[in-house]
Amino acid sequence: MKEFVSPKGNEIIGTLETVPGVAMIDMESARIEDGKLEFDYEGQTNLWWDDQSTQRKDGKRLFVDDEDNYFPEDQIHFIDPENGITEPTLAFPHLAEGLKVSHATDLHPE
């Protein structure tokens, strides 16, 4: 049975998603400082699951491996130990433009 993996050979764990939400603020803390509205967060975010969407790059879905690397679907690899394919093999070689693996936290730096 084929197992789909990242270009690095790591297990695919899912797709990279965007889930919008509302970070709740403490309106009692609201104040104007330097011409801007400042406030404290309550520490809760209400997520809008109905608006969840898979992130894409150049129209291709982004997949995430078990080390939080992400890559477009044209860079999906597979292994098939039952048929002797033990090295990651490009699943869609005709679509690949170059293998650039990125880390999921690159999208949302702390």
Long-range contacts (C-beta under 8 A, 24 or more apart in sequence): 1-80, 1-82, 2-78, 2-79, 2-80, 3-78, 3-79, 3-80, 3-81, 4-76, 4-77, 4-78, 4-91, 5-65, 5-76, 5-77, 5-78, 5-79, 5-88, 6-63, 6-65, 6-67, 6-69, 6-71, 6-75, 6-76, 6-77, 6-88, 6-101, 7-71, 7-75, 7-77, 7-88, 7-99, 7-101, 8-65, 8-67, 8-69, 8-88, 8-101, 9-77, 9-79, 9-87, 9-88, 10-65, 10-66, 10-67, 10-69, 11-65, 11-66, 12-63, 12-64, 12-65, 12-66, 12-76, 13-64, 13-65, 13-66, 14-63, 14-64, 15-54, 15-55, 15-61, 15-62, 15-63, 15-64, 16-54, 16-55, 16-62, 16-63, 16-64, 16-70, 16-104, 16-107, 17-52, 17-53, 17-54, 17-55, 18-52, 18-53, 18-54, 18-55, 19-47, 19-48, 19-49, 19-51, 19-52, 20-47, 20-48, 20-51, 21-45, 21-46, 21-47, 21-48, 22-46, 22-48, 55-107, 64-104, 68-103, 68-104, 68-105, 69-101, 69-102, 69-103, 69-104, 70-101, 70-102, 70-103, 70-104, 70-107, 71-99, 71-100, 71-101, 71-102, 75-99, 75-101
